Amino acid sequence: MMLPLMLALVVSTTDDPPVKVWLNHDNYFQRGDKARVNVRLADDGYVLVLRADAEGRVRVLFPLDPSNDDFVRGHETIEV
């Protein structure tokens, strides 16, 4: 089970949702398929995407490298 959690600091000035998260394949997966999490912010902000498994372990999906910047421009889609 994949449960993406996201923390974002955004201030929305448009009608778009402040944060949009979606998966590839229209949420339909078969054994062996790779899931991709897509994230888009309405405005500039900072993003942290986490994955929590059934045993309670949490893993950072974005940014992969702690030294990478987690700043994302508004209306820019990132793929995790």
mmCIF file of the N, C-alpha and C atoms, coordinates in Angstrom:
data_MODEL
# 
_entry.id   MODEL 
# 
loop_
_atom_site.group_PDB 
_atom_site.id 
_atom_site.type_symbol 
_atom_site.label_atom_id 
_atom_site.label_alt_id 
_atom_site.label_comp_id 
_atom_site.label_asym_id 
_atom_site.label_entity_id 
_atom_site.label_seq_id 
_atom_site.pdbx_PDB_ins_code 
_atom_site.Cartn_x 
_atom_site.Cartn_y 
_atom_site.Cartn_z 
_atom_site.occupancy 
_atom_site.B_iso_or_equiv 
_atom_site.pdbx_formal_charge 
_atom_site.auth_seq_id 
_atom_site.auth_comp_id 
_atom_site.auth_asym_id 
_atom_site.auth_atom_id 
_atom_site.pdbx_PDB_model_num 
ATOM 1   N N  . MET A 1 1  ? 0.851  -1.181 0.000   1.00 0.00 ? 1  MET A N  1 
ATOM 2   C CA . MET A 1 1  ? 0.000  0.000  0.000   1.00 0.00 ? 1  MET A CA 1 
ATOM 3   C C  . MET A 1 1  ? 0.888  1.231  0.000   1.00 0.00 ? 1  MET A C  1 
ATOM 4   N N  . MET A 1 2  ? 0.572  2.145  -0.849  1.00 0.00 ? 2  MET A N  1 
ATOM 5   C CA . MET A 1 2  ? 1.361  3.366  -0.927  1.00 0.00 ? 2  MET A CA 1 
ATOM 6   C C  . MET A 1 2  ? 0.527  4.526  -0.434  1.00 0.00 ? 2  MET A C  1 
ATOM 7   N N  . LEU A 1 3  ? 1.032  5.208  0.547   1.00 0.00 ? 3  LEU A N  1 
ATOM 8   C CA . LEU A 1 3  ? 0.310  6.329  1.124   1.00 0.00 ? 3  LEU A CA 1 
ATOM 9   C C  . LEU A 1 3  ? 1.201  7.553  1.059   1.00 0.00 ? 3  LEU A C  1 
ATOM 10  N N  . PRO A 1 4  ? 1.040  8.364  0.002   1.00 0.00 ? 4  PRO A N  1 
ATOM 11  C CA . PRO A 1 4  ? 1.882  9.550  -0.069  1.00 0.00 ? 4  PRO A CA 1 
ATOM 12  C C  . PRO A 1 4  ? 1.363  10.621 0.880   1.00 0.00 ? 4  PRO A C  1 
ATOM 13  N N  . LEU A 1 5  ? 2.258  11.160 1.632   1.00 0.00 ? 5  LEU A N  1 
ATOM 14  C CA . LEU A 1 5  ? 1.942  12.270 2.516   1.00 0.00 ? 5  LEU A CA 1 
ATOM 15  C C  . LEU A 1 5  ? 2.745  13.458 2.045   1.00 0.00 ? 5  LEU A C  1 
ATOM 16  N N  . MET A 1 6  ? 2.156  14.603 2.089   1.00 0.00 ? 6  MET A N  1 
ATOM 17  C CA . MET A 1 6  ? 2.871  15.766 1.609   1.00 0.00 ? 6  MET A CA 1 
ATOM 18  C C  . MET A 1 6  ? 2.675  16.930 2.553   1.00 0.00 ? 6  MET A C  1 
ATOM 19  N N  . LEU A 1 7  ? 3.754  17.590 2.834   1.00 0.00 ? 7  LEU A N  1 
ATOM 20  C CA . LEU A 1 7  ? 3.714  18.829 3.586   1.00 0.00 ? 7  LEU A CA 1 
ATOM 21  C C  . LEU A 1 7  ? 4.142  19.926 2.633   1.00 0.00 ? 7  LEU A C  1 
ATOM 22  N N  . ALA A 1 8  ? 3.342  20.962 2.519   1.00 0.00 ? 8  ALA A N  1 
ATOM 23  C CA . ALA A 1 8  ? 3.686  22.041 1.605   1.00 0.00 ? 8  ALA A CA 1 
ATOM 24  C C  . ALA A 1 8  ? 3.320  23.371 2.236   1.00 0.00 ? 8  ALA A C  1 
ATOM 25  N N  . LEU A 1 9  ? 4.159  24.351 2.016   1.00 0.00 ? 9  LEU A N  1 
ATOM 26  C CA . LEU A 1 9  ? 3.885  25.706 2.466   1.00 0.00 ? 9  LEU A CA 1 
ATOM 27  C C  . LEU A 1 9  ? 3.500  26.498 1.230   1.00 0.00 ? 9  LEU A C  1 
ATOM 28  N N  . VAL A 1 10 ? 2.203  26.789 1.104   1.00 0.00 ? 10 VAL A N  1 
ATOM 29  C CA . VAL A 1 10 ? 1.720  27.497 -0.071  1.00 0.00 ? 10 VAL A CA 1 
ATOM 30  C C  . VAL A 1 10 ? 0.678  28.521 0.346   1.00 0.00 ? 10 VAL A C  1 
ATOM 31  N N  . VAL A 1 11 ? 0.575  29.565 -0.436  1.00 0.00 ? 11 VAL A N  1 
ATOM 32  C CA . VAL A 1 11 ? -0.489 30.548 -0.286  1.00 0.00 ? 11 VAL A CA 1 
ATOM 33  C C  . VAL A 1 11 ? -1.122 30.680 -1.655  1.00 0.00 ? 11 VAL A C  1 
ATOM 34  N N  . SER A 1 12 ? -2.352 30.211 -1.811  1.00 0.00 ? 12 SER A N  1 
ATOM 35  C CA . SER A 1 12 ? -2.986 30.158 -3.119  1.00 0.00 ? 12 SER A CA 1 
ATOM 36  C C  . SER A 1 12 ? -3.690 31.465 -3.441  1.00 0.00 ? 12 SER A C  1 
ATOM 37  N N  . THR A 1 13 ? -3.478 31.941 -4.674  1.00 0.00 ? 13 THR A N  1 
ATOM 38  C CA . THR A 1 13 ? -4.156 33.146 -5.136  1.00 0.00 ? 13 THR A CA 1 
ATOM 39  C C  . THR A 1 13 ? -4.991 32.851 -6.374  1.00 0.00 ? 13 THR A C  1 
ATOM 40  N N  . THR A 1 14 ? -5.194 31.561 -6.705  1.00 0.00 ? 14 THR A N  1 
ATOM 41  C CA . THR A 1 14 ? -5.962 31.171 -7.875  1.00 0.00 ? 14 THR A CA 1 
ATOM 42  C C  . THR A 1 14 ? -7.091 30.242 -7.463  1.00 0.00 ? 14 THR A C  1 
ATOM 43  N N  . ASP A 1 15 ? -7.900 29.825 -8.454  1.00 0.00 ? 15 ASP A N  1 
ATOM 44  C CA . ASP A 1 15 ? -8.974 28.877 -8.194  1.00 0.00 ? 15 ASP A CA 1 
ATOM 45  C C  . ASP A 1 15 ? -8.483 27.432 -8.195  1.00 0.00 ? 15 ASP A C  1 
ATOM 46  N N  . ASP A 1 16 ? -7.229 27.201 -8.604  1.00 0.00 ? 16 ASP A N  1 
ATOM 47  C CA . ASP A 1 16 ? -6.666 25.853 -8.579  1.00 0.00 ? 16 ASP A CA 1 
ATOM 48  C C  . ASP A 1 16 ? -6.554 25.385 -7.131  1.00 0.00 ? 16 ASP A C  1 
ATOM 49  N N  . PRO A 1 17 ? -6.626 24.052 -6.906  1.00 0.00 ? 17 PRO A N  1 
ATOM 50  C CA . PRO A 1 17 ? -6.370 23.583 -5.538  1.00 0.00 ? 17 PRO A CA 1 
ATOM 51  C C  . PRO A 1 17 ? -4.929 23.930 -5.170  1.00 0.00 ? 17 PRO A C  1 
ATOM 52  N N  . PRO A 1 18 ? -4.657 24.260 -3.912  1.00 0.00 ? 18 PRO A N  1 
ATOM 53  C CA . PRO A 1 18 ? -3.295 24.647 -3.529  1.00 0.00 ? 18 PRO A CA 1 
ATOM 54  C C  . PRO A 1 18 ? -2.271 23.559 -3.831  1.00 0.00 ? 18 PRO A C  1 
ATOM 55  N N  . VAL A 1 19 ? -2.664 22.292 -3.630  1.00 0.00 ? 19 VAL A N  1 
ATOM 56  C CA . VAL A 1 19 ? -1.776 21.166 -3.892  1.00 0.00 ? 19 VAL A CA 1 
ATOM 57  C C  . VAL A 1 19 ? -2.582 20.079 -4.584  1.00 0.00 ? 19 VAL A C  1 
ATOM 58  N N  . LYS A 1 20 ? -2.067 19.562 -5.707  1.00 0.00 ? 20 LYS A N  1 
ATOM 59  C CA . LYS A 1 20 ? -2.720 18.460 -6.409  1.00 0.00 ? 20 LYS A CA 1 
ATOM 60  C C  . LYS A 1 20 ? -1.737 17.296 -6.459  1.00 0.00 ? 20 LYS A C  1 
ATOM 61  N N  . VAL A 1 21 ? -2.189 16.113 -6.031  1.00 0.00 ? 21 VAL A N  1 
ATOM 62  C CA . VAL A 1 21 ? -1.366 14.902 -6.030  1.00 0.00 ? 21 VAL A CA 1 
ATOM 63  C C  . VAL A 1 21 ? -2.119 13.828 -6.789  1.00 0.00 ? 21 VAL A C  1 
ATOM 64  N N  . TRP A 1 22 ? -1.440 13.143 -7.732  1.00 0.00 ? 22 TRP A N  1 
ATOM 65  C CA . TRP A 1 22 ? -2.085 12.055 -8.456  1.00 0.00 ? 22 TRP A CA 1 
ATOM 66  C C  . TRP A 1 22 ? -1.053 11.004 -8.828  1.00 0.00 ? 22 TRP A C  1 
ATOM 67  N N  . LEU A 1 23 ? -1.550 9.804  -9.117  1.00 0.00 ? 23 LEU A N  1 
ATOM 68  C CA . LEU A 1 23 ? -0.704 8.679  -9.504  1.00 0.00 ? 23 LEU A CA 1 
ATOM 69  C C  . LEU A 1 23 ? -0.851 8.407  -10.992 1.00 0.00 ? 23 LEU A C  1 
ATOM 70  N N  . ASN A 1 24 ? 0.152  7.762  -11.573 1.00 0.00 ? 24 ASN A N  1 
ATOM 71  C CA . ASN A 1 24 ? 0.060  7.350  -12.971 1.00 0.00 ? 24 ASN A CA 1 
ATOM 72  C C  . ASN A 1 24 ? -0.909 6.180  -13.114 1.00 0.00 ? 24 ASN A C  1 
ATOM 73  N N  . HIS A 1 25 ? -1.214 5.779  -14.306 1.00 0.00 ? 25 HIS A N  1 
ATOM 74  C CA . HIS A 1 25 ? -2.067 4.619  -14.609 1.00 0.00 ? 25 HIS A CA 1 
ATOM 75  C C  . HIS A 1 25 ? -3.492 4.763  -14.086 1.00 0.00 ? 25 HIS A C  1 
ATOM 76  N N  . ASP A 1 26 ? -3.973 5.957  -13.876 1.00 0.00 ? 26 ASP A N  1 
ATOM 77  C CA . ASP A 1 26 ? -5.341 6.152  -13.380 1.00 0.00 ? 26 ASP A CA 1 
ATOM 78  C C  . ASP A 1 26 ? -5.626 5.329  -12.130 1.00 0.00 ? 26 ASP A C  1 
ATOM 79  N N  . ASN A 1 27 ? -4.617 5.177  -11.276 1.00 0.00 ? 27 ASN A N  1 
ATOM 80  C CA . ASN A 1 27 ? -4.717 4.457  -10.000 1.00 0.00 ? 27 ASN A CA 1 
ATOM 81  C C  . ASN A 1 27 ? -4.980 2.964  -10.166 1.00 0.00 ? 27 ASN A C  1 
ATOM 82  N N  . TYR A 1 28 ? -4.776 2.404  -11.360 1.00 0.00 ? 28 TYR A N  1 
ATOM 83  C CA . TYR A 1 28 ? -4.939 0.970  -11.594 1.00 0.00 ? 28 TYR A CA 1 
ATOM 84  C C  . TYR A 1 28 ? -3.562 0.377  -11.843 1.00 0.00 ? 28 TYR A C  1 
ATOM 85  N N  . PHE A 1 29 ? -3.181 -0.578 -11.005 1.00 0.00 ? 29 PHE A N  1 
ATOM 86  C CA . PHE A 1 29 ? -1.850 -1.164 -11.110 1.00 0.00 ? 29 PHE A CA 1 
ATOM 87  C C  . PHE A 1 29 ? -1.943 -2.679 -11.147 1.00 0.00 ? 29 PHE A C  1 
ATOM 88  N N  . GLN A 1 30 ? -1.017 -3.279 -11.884 1.00 0.00 ? 30 GLN A N  1 
ATOM 89  C CA . GLN A 1 30 ? -0.862 -4.727 -11.892 1.00 0.00 ? 30 GLN A CA 1 
ATOM 90  C C  . GLN A 1 30 ? 0.477  -5.044 -11.247 1.00 0.00 ? 30 GLN A C  1 
ATOM 91  N N  . ARG A 1 31 ? 0.641  -6.287 -10.828 1.00 0.00 ? 31 ARG A N  1 
ATOM 92  C CA . ARG A 1 31 ? 1.885  -6.699 -10.185 1.00 0.00 ? 31 ARG A CA 1 
ATOM 93  C C  . ARG A 1 31 ? 3.075  -6.322 -11.075 1.00 0.00 ? 31 ARG A C  1 
ATOM 94  N N  . GLY A 1 32 ? 4.051  -5.667 -10.473 1.00 0.00 ? 32 GLY A N  1 
ATOM 95  C CA . GLY A 1 32 ? 5.253  -5.277 -11.195 1.00 0.00 ? 32 GLY A CA 1 
ATOM 96  C C  . GLY A 1 32 ? 5.222  -3.855 -11.748 1.00 0.00 ? 32 GLY A C  1 
ATOM 97  N N  . ASP A 1 33 ? 4.034  -3.241 -11.807 1.00 0.00 ? 33 ASP A N  1 
ATOM 98  C CA . ASP A 1 33 ? 3.948  -1.858 -12.282 1.00 0.00 ? 33 ASP A CA 1 
ATOM 99  C C  . ASP A 1 33 ? 4.644  -0.927 -11.296 1.00 0.00 ? 33 ASP A C  1 
ATOM 100 N N  . LYS A 1 34 ? 5.257  0.101  -11.820 1.00 0.00 ? 34 LYS A N  1 
ATOM 101 C CA . LYS A 1 34 ? 5.902  1.104  -10.978 1.00 0.00 ? 34 LYS A CA 1 
ATOM 102 C C  . LYS A 1 34 ? 4.960  2.295  -10.826 1.00 0.00 ? 34 LYS A C  1 
ATOM 103 N N  . ALA A 1 35 ? 4.778  2.716  -9.604  1.00 0.00 ? 35 ALA A N  1 
ATOM 104 C CA . ALA A 1 35 ? 3.912  3.865  -9.328  1.00 0.00 ? 35 ALA A CA 1 
ATOM 105 C C  . ALA A 1 35 ? 4.742  5.139  -9.377  1.00 0.00 ? 35 ALA A C  1 
ATOM 106 N N  . ARG A 1 36 ? 4.175  6.161  -9.955  1.00 0.00 ? 36 ARG A N  1 
ATOM 107 C CA . ARG A 1 36 ? 4.782  7.487  -9.971  1.00 0.00 ? 36 ARG A CA 1 
ATOM 108 C C  . ARG A 1 36 ? 3.801  8.450  -9.326  1.00 0.00 ? 36 ARG A C  1 
ATOM 109 N N  . VAL A 1 37 ? 4.297  9.219  -8.387  1.00 0.00 ? 37 VAL A N  1 
ATOM 110 C CA . VAL A 1 37 ? 3.483  10.235 -7.731  1.00 0.00 ? 37 VAL A CA 1 
ATOM 111 C C  . VAL A 1 37 ? 3.792  11.564 -8.403  1.00 0.00 ? 37 VAL A C  1 
ATOM 112 N N  . ASN A 1 38 ? 2.758  12.240 -8.884  1.00 0.00 ? 38 ASN A N  1 
ATOM 113 C CA . ASN A 1 38 ? 2.901  13.557 -9.498  1.00 0.00 ? 38 ASN A CA 1 
ATOM 114 C C  . ASN A 1 38 ? 2.340  14.596 -8.545  1.00 0.00 ? 38 ASN A C  1 
ATOM 115 N N  . VAL A 1 39 ? 3.033  15.723 -8.448  1.00 0.00 ? 39 VAL A N  1 
ATOM 116 C CA . VAL A 1 39 ? 2.628  16.796 -7.542  1.00 0.00 ? 39 VAL A CA 1 
ATOM 117 C C  . VAL A 1 39 ? 2.684  18.115 -8.295  1.00 0.00 ? 39 VAL A C  1 
ATOM 118 N N  . ARG A 1 40 ? 1.648  18.927 -8.110  1.00 0.00 ? 40 ARG A N  1 
ATOM 119 C CA . ARG A 1 40 ? 1.634  20.273 -8.691  1.00 0.00 ? 40 ARG A CA 1 
ATOM 120 C C  . ARG A 1 40 ? 1.102  21.245 -7.648  1.00 0.00 ? 40 ARG A C  1 
ATOM 121 N N  . LEU A 1 41 ? 1.797  22.364 -7.495  1.00 0.00 ? 41 LEU A N  1 
ATOM 122 C CA . LEU A 1 41 ? 1.375  23.413 -6.571  1.00 0.00 ? 41 LEU A CA 1 
ATOM 123 C C  . LEU A 1 41 ? 0.753  24.556 -7.355  1.00 0.00 ? 41 LEU A C  1 
ATOM 124 N N  . ALA A 1 42 ? -0.235 25.208 -6.773  1.00 0.00 ? 42 ALA A N  1 
ATOM 125 C CA . ALA A 1 42 ? -0.851 26.369 -7.415  1.00 0.00 ? 42 ALA A CA 1 
ATOM 126 C C  . ALA A 1 42 ? 0.109  27.557 -7.399  1.00 0.00 ? 42 ALA A C  1 
ATOM 127 N N  . ASP A 1 43 ? 0.901  27.674 -6.346  1.00 0.00 ? 43 ASP A N  1 
ATOM 128 C CA . ASP A 1 43 ? 1.867  28.764 -6.201  1.00 0.00 ? 43 ASP A CA 1 
ATOM 129 C C  . ASP A 1 43 ? 3.209  28.184 -5.772  1.00 0.00 ? 43 ASP A C  1 
ATOM 130 N N  . ASP A 1 44 ? 4.245  29.002 -5.806  1.00 0.00 ? 44 ASP A N  1 
ATOM 131 C CA . ASP A 1 44 ? 5.562  28.564 -5.357  1.00 0.00 ? 44 ASP A CA 1 
ATOM 132 C C  . ASP A 1 44 ? 5.470  28.042 -3.928  1.00 0.00 ? 44 ASP A C  1 
ATOM 133 N N  . GLY A 1 45 ? 6.255  27.003 -3.622  1.00 0.00 ? 45 GLY A N  1 
ATOM 134 C CA . GLY A 1 45 ? 6.241  26.466 -2.268  1.00 0.00 ? 45 GLY A CA 1 
ATOM 135 C C  . GLY A 1 45 ? 7.300  25.400 -2.076  1.00 0.00 ? 45 GLY A C  1 
ATOM 136 N N  . TYR A 1 46 ? 7.319  24.832 -0.903  1.00 0.00 ? 46 TYR A N  1 
ATOM 137 C CA . TYR A 1 46 ? 8.257  23.779 -0.536  1.00 0.00 ? 46 TYR A CA 1 
ATOM 138 C C  . TYR A 1 46 ? 7.491  22.475 -0.382  1.00 0.00 ? 46 TYR A C  1 
ATOM 139 N N  . VAL A 1 47 ? 8.054  21.381 -0.900  1.00 0.00 ? 47 VAL A N  1 
ATOM 140 C CA . VAL A 1 47 ? 7.357  20.100 -0.926  1.00 0.00 ? 47 VAL A CA 1 
ATOM 141 C C  . VAL A 1 47 ? 8.216  19.023 -0.273  1.00 0.00 ? 47 VAL A C  1 
ATOM 142 N N  . LEU A 1 48 ? 7.559  18.183 0.503   1.00 0.00 ? 48 LEU A N  1 
ATOM 143 C CA . LEU A 1 48 ? 8.170  16.985 1.059   1.00 0.00 ? 48 LEU A CA 1 
ATOM 144 C C  . LEU A 1 48 ? 7.176  15.861 0.837   1.00 0.00 ? 48 LEU A C  1 
ATOM 145 N N  . VAL A 1 49 ? 7.580  14.806 0.112   1.00 0.00 ? 49 VAL A N  1 
ATOM 146 C CA . VAL A 1 49 ? 6.700  13.667 -0.160  1.00 0.00 ? 49 VAL A CA 1 
ATOM 147 C C  . VAL A 1 49 ? 7.264  12.464 0.577   1.00 0.00 ? 49 VAL A C  1 
ATOM 148 N N  . LEU A 1 50 ? 6.408  11.807 1.370   1.00 0.00 ? 50 LEU A N  1 
ATOM 149 C CA . LEU A 1 50 ? 6.801  10.649 2.168   1.00 0.00 ? 50 LEU A CA 1 
ATOM 150 C C  . LEU A 1 50 ? 5.989  9.432  1.756   1.00 0.00 ? 50 LEU A C  1 
ATOM 151 N N  . ARG A 1 51 ? 6.559  8.244  1.960   1.00 0.00 ? 51 ARG A N  1 
ATOM 152 C CA . ARG A 1 51 ? 5.843  6.985  1.731   1.00 0.00 ? 51 ARG A CA 1 
ATOM 153 C C  . ARG A 1 51 ? 5.831  6.223  3.043   1.00 0.00 ? 51 ARG A C  1 
ATOM 154 N N  . ALA A 1 52 ? 4.634  5.831  3.484   1.00 0.00 ? 52 ALA A N  1 
ATOM 155 C CA . ALA A 1 52 ? 4.497  5.028  4.701   1.00 0.00 ? 52 ALA A CA 1 
ATOM 156 C C  . ALA A 1 52 ? 4.005  3.647  4.302   1.00 0.00 ? 52 ALA A C  1 
ATOM 157 N N  . ASP A 1 53 ? 4.705  2.588  4.757   1.00 0.00 ? 53 ASP A N  1 
ATOM 158 C CA . ASP A 1 53 ? 4.274  1.235  4.413   1.00 0.00 ? 53 ASP A CA 1 
ATOM 159 C C  . ASP A 1 53 ? 3.409  0.646  5.529   1.00 0.00 ? 53 ASP A C  1 
ATOM 160 N N  . ALA A 1 54 ? 2.935  -0.571 5.316   1.00 0.00 ? 54 ALA A N  1 
ATOM 161 C CA . ALA A 1 54 ? 2.011  -1.214 6.257   1.00 0.00 ? 54 ALA A CA 1 
ATOM 162 C C  . ALA A 1 54 ? 2.651  -1.481 7.617   1.00 0.00 ? 54 ALA A C  1 
ATOM 163 N N  . GLU A 1 55 ? 3.979  -1.580 7.667   1.00 0.00 ? 55 GLU A N  1 
ATOM 164 C CA . GLU A 1 55 ? 4.670  -1.818 8.942   1.00 0.00 ? 55 GLU A CA 1 
ATOM 165 C C  . GLU A 1 55 ? 4.969  -0.525 9.690   1.00 0.00 ? 55 GLU A C  1 
ATOM 166 N N  . GLY A 1 56 ? 4.581  0.611  9.117   1.00 0.00 ? 56 GLY A N  1 
ATOM 167 C CA . GLY A 1 56 ? 4.793  1.887  9.781   1.00 0.00 ? 56 GLY A CA 1 
ATOM 168 C C  . GLY A 1 56 ? 6.109  2.563  9.452   1.00 0.00 ? 56 GLY A C  1 
ATOM 169 N N  . ARG A 1 57 ? 6.891  1.987  8.536   1.00 0.00 ? 57 ARG A N  1 
ATOM 170 C CA . ARG A 1 57 ? 8.142  2.627  8.130   1.00 0.00 ? 57 ARG A CA 1 
ATOM 171 C C  . ARG A 1 57 ? 7.827  3.776  7.183   1.00 0.00 ? 57 ARG A C  1 
ATOM 172 N N  . VAL A 1 58 ? 8.559  4.864  7.335   1.00 0.00 ? 58 VAL A N  1 
ATOM 173 C CA . VAL A 1 58 ? 8.359  6.051  6.506   1.00 0.00 ? 58 VAL A CA 1 
ATOM 174 C C  . VAL A 1 58 ? 9.643  6.319  5.733   1.00 0.00 ? 58 VAL A C  1 
ATOM 175 N N  . ARG A 1 59 ? 9.492  6.599  4.431   1.00 0.00 ? 59 ARG A N  1 
ATOM 176 C CA . ARG A 1 59 ? 10.642 6.872  3.566   1.00 0.00 ? 59 ARG A CA 1 
ATOM 177 C C  . ARG A 1 59 ? 10.396 8.171  2.810   1.00 0.00 ? 59 ARG A C  1 
ATOM 178 N N  . VAL A 1 60 ? 11.424 8.982  2.673   1.00 0.00 ? 60 VAL A N  1 
ATOM 179 C CA . VAL A 1 60 ? 11.321 10.234 1.918   1.00 0.00 ? 60 VAL A CA 1 
ATOM 180 C C  . VAL A 1 60 ? 11.407 9.905  0.432   1.00 0.00 ? 60 VAL A C  1 
ATOM 181 N N  . LEU A 1 61 ? 10.404 10.360 -0.348  1.00 0.00 ? 61 LEU A N  1 
ATOM 182 C CA . LEU A 1 61 ? 10.410 10.179 -1.799  1.00 0.00 ? 61 LEU A CA 1 
ATOM 183 C C  . LEU A 1 61 ? 10.891 11.428 -2.527  1.00 0.00 ? 61 LEU A C  1 
ATOM 184 N N  . PHE A 1 62 ? 10.639 12.584 -1.955  1.00 0.00 ? 62 PHE A N  1 
ATOM 185 C CA . PHE A 1 62 ? 11.077 13.848 -2.565  1.00 0.00 ? 62 PHE A CA 1 
ATOM 186 C C  . PHE A 1 62 ? 11.362 14.842 -1.469  1.00 0.00 ? 62 PHE A C  1 
ATOM 187 N N  . PRO A 1 63 ? 12.492 15.492 -1.496  1.00 0.00 ? 63 PRO A N  1 
ATOM 188 C CA . PRO A 1 63 ? 13.616 15.299 -2.410  1.00 0.00 ? 63 PRO A CA 1 
ATOM 189 C C  . PRO A 1 63 ? 14.421 14.061 -2.012  1.00 0.00 ? 63 PRO A C  1 
ATOM 190 N N  . LEU A 1 64 ? 14.968 13.363 -2.992  1.00 0.00 ? 64 LEU A N  1 
ATOM 191 C CA . LEU A 1 64 ? 15.728 12.140 -2.717  1.00 0.00 ? 64 LEU A CA 1 
ATOM 192 C C  . LEU A 1 64 ? 17.005 12.427 -1.942  1.00 0.00 ? 64 LEU A C  1 
ATOM 193 N N  . ASP A 1 65 ? 17.713 13.451 -2.333  1.00 0.00 ? 65 ASP A N  1 
ATOM 194 C CA . ASP A 1 65 ? 18.967 13.819 -1.683  1.00 0.00 ? 65 ASP A CA 1 
ATOM 195 C C  . ASP A 1 65 ? 18.686 14.952 -0.695  1.00 0.00 ? 65 ASP A C  1 
ATOM 196 N N  . PRO A 1 66 ? 19.036 14.778 0.581   1.00 0.00 ? 66 PRO A N  1 
ATOM 197 C CA . PRO A 1 66 ? 18.759 15.830 1.568   1.00 0.00 ? 66 PRO A CA 1 
ATOM 198 C C  . PRO A 1 66 ? 19.381 17.177 1.218   1.00 0.00 ? 66 PRO A C  1 
ATOM 199 N N  . SER A 1 67 ? 20.434 17.180 0.406   1.00 0.00 ? 67 SER A N  1 
ATOM 200 C CA . SER A 1 67 ? 21.057 18.451 0.040   1.00 0.00 ? 67 SER A CA 1 
ATOM 201 C C  . SER A 1 67 ? 20.343 19.124 -1.132  1.00 0.00 ? 67 SER A C  1 
ATOM 202 N N  . ASN A 1 68 ? 19.401 18.401 -1.792  1.00 0.00 ? 68 ASN A N  1 
ATOM 203 C CA . ASN A 1 68 ? 18.637 19.000 -2.890  1.00 0.00 ? 68 ASN A CA 1 
ATOM 204 C C  . ASN A 1 68 ? 17.606 19.977 -2.342  1.00 0.00 ? 68 ASN A C  1 
ATOM 205 N N  . ASP A 1 69 ? 17.289 20.965 -3.143  1.00 0.00 ? 69 ASP A N  1 
ATOM 206 C CA . ASP A 1 69 ? 16.297 21.964 -2.764  1.00 0.00 ? 69 ASP A CA 1 
ATOM 207 C C  . ASP A 1 69 ? 14.902 21.380 -2.942  1.00 0.00 ? 69 ASP A C  1 
ATOM 208 N N  . ASP A 1 70 ? 14.013 21.605 -1.985  1.00 0.00 ? 70 ASP A N  1 
ATOM 209 C CA . ASP A 1 70 ? 12.641 21.114 -2.082  1.00 0.00 ? 70 ASP A CA 1 
ATOM 210 C C  . ASP A 1 70 ? 11.681 22.213 -2.522  1.00 0.00 ? 70 ASP A C  1 
ATOM 211 N N  . PHE A 1 71 ? 12.227 23.305 -3.072  1.00 0.00 ? 71 PHE A N  1 
ATOM 212 C CA . PHE A 1 71 ? 11.412 24.406 -3.568  1.00 0.00 ? 71 PHE A CA 1 
ATOM 213 C C  . PHE A 1 71 ? 10.865 24.046 -4.946  1.00 0.00 ? 71 PHE A C  1 
ATOM 214 N N  . VAL A 1 72 ? 9.566  24.268 -5.147  1.00 0.00 ? 72 VAL A N  1 
ATOM 215 C CA . VAL A 1 72 ? 8.909  23.971 -6.419  1.00 0.00 ? 72 VAL A CA 1 
ATOM 216 C C  . VAL A 1 72 ? 8.157  25.216 -6.872  1.00 0.00 ? 72 VAL A C  1 
ATOM 217 N N  . ARG A 1 73 ? 8.311  25.557 -8.131  1.00 0.00 ? 73 ARG A N  1 
ATOM 218 C CA . ARG A 1 73 ? 7.588  26.692 -8.705  1.00 0.00 ? 73 ARG A CA 1 
ATOM 219 C C  . ARG A 1 73 ? 6.118  26.341 -8.886  1.00 0.00 ? 73 ARG A C  1 
ATOM 220 N N  . GLY A 1 74 ? 5.255  27.324 -8.720  1.00 0.00 ? 74 GLY A N  1 
ATOM 221 C CA . GLY A 1 74 ? 3.830  27.127 -8.932  1.00 0.00 ? 74 GLY A CA 1 
ATOM 222 C C  . GLY A 1 74 ? 3.542  26.693 -10.357 1.00 0.00 ? 74 GLY A C  1 
ATOM 223 N N  . HIS A 1 75 ? 2.565  25.814 -10.529 1.00 0.00 ? 75 HIS A N  1 
ATOM 224 C CA . HIS A 1 75 ? 2.118  25.274 -11.820 1.00 0.00 ? 75 HIS A CA 1 
ATOM 225 C C  . HIS A 1 75 ? 3.167  24.394 -12.487 1.00 0.00 ? 75 HIS A C  1 
ATOM 226 N N  . GLU A 1 76 ? 4.233  24.043 -11.776 1.00 0.00 ? 76 GLU A N  1 
ATOM 227 C CA . GLU A 1 76 ? 5.242  23.117 -12.287 1.00 0.00 ? 76 GLU A CA 1 
ATOM 228 C C  . GLU A 1 76 ? 4.940  21.738 -11.710 1.00 0.00 ? 76 GLU A C  1 
ATOM 229 N N  . THR A 1 77 ? 4.867  20.716 -12.565 1.00 0.00 ? 77 THR A N  1 
ATOM 230 C CA . THR A 1 77 ? 4.598  19.360 -12.104 1.00 0.00 ? 77 THR A CA 1 
ATOM 231 C C  . THR A 1 77 ? 5.916  18.652 -11.848 1.00 0.00 ? 77 THR A C  1 
ATOM 232 N N  . ILE A 1 78 ? 6.024  18.024 -10.673 1.00 0.00 ? 78 ILE A N  1 
ATOM 233 C CA . ILE A 1 78 ? 7.191  17.198 -10.381 1.00 0.00 ? 78 ILE A CA 1 
ATOM 234 C C  . ILE A 1 78 ? 6.727  15.755 -10.319 1.00 0.00 ? 78 ILE A C  1 
ATOM 235 N N  . GLU A 1 79 ? 7.594  14.844 -10.734 1.00 0.00 ? 79 GLU A N  1 
ATOM 236 C CA . GLU A 1 79 ? 7.291  13.415 -10.695 1.00 0.00 ? 79 GLU A CA 1 
ATOM 237 C C  . GLU A 1 79 ? 8.236  12.756 -9.712  1.00 0.00 ? 79 GLU A C  1 
ATOM 238 N N  . VAL A 1 80 ? 7.658  11.970 -8.815  1.00 0.00 ? 80 VAL A N  1 
ATOM 239 C CA . VAL A 1 80 ? 8.458  11.299 -7.791  1.00 0.00 ? 80 VAL A CA 1 
ATOM 240 C C  . VAL A 1 80 ? 8.579  9.833  -8.155  1.00 0.00 ? 80 VAL A C  1 
# 
